[in-house]
Amino acid sequence: HAAPGGVRTIEPFSTDNRWSALDTDAAGGCIRDVENAYTVEGGLVVLRGNIALDGAILKTAGIDEELFSFQGPALVVESQEEAVSVILQ
């Protein structure tokens, strides 16, 4: 669990658990400066196209680089549940 004390919650600031120290290590910490980025390209990309007319942000961790560019038909769904259902069919 990433939360302090391993306590999951959907309510911000609802527990008394706090990290004991602030991560200020810009070279090797969680939030890094540009010179010490995890990857050259960064961890987020902006998707653009006919489905994301205003753009969409995507976290790139764990995504195969082959999927960074795609041309072809798309199926639009209205919810995460519908997306999971379509993917599993």
Secondary structure, DSSP 8 states (H G I E B T S, - for coil): --SGGG---SSTT-SS---SS----TTTSSS--GGG-SSSS-SEEEE-SSS-TT-EEEE-TT--GGGGS--S-----SSHHHHHHHHH-
